């Protein structure tokens, strides 16, 4: 693996950890303040994903915020990740009798892997191709 790809993966990992912290802190603070749990989740998720898009675009993959098709691909990737996590936690886990910690652990491992691959080769493919030719 090239040094640039290792650096990209490390930046992706740092952003992912910060995104998780933003979501957990936001949801926890809002829910403890008495906010409806659905609304607390929506707000925390929206803030975390907005930060994720900005940080992954500008720092990890060095793309352009103004690229509309890239933003759409990012949104599709996030939506597919949500669908995957829902299938694992709400369909597969109950069907196979998995405990919730196992379902959550599987999601926590699979989503970063699928997101990195989708971001690298689909969402930010143009930015990565340009960066590789420098």
Helices and strands as residue ranges (DSSP letters): H 3-32, H 37-55, I 56-60, H 68-86, I 87-92, H 93-96, H 100-118, I 119-123, H 125-132
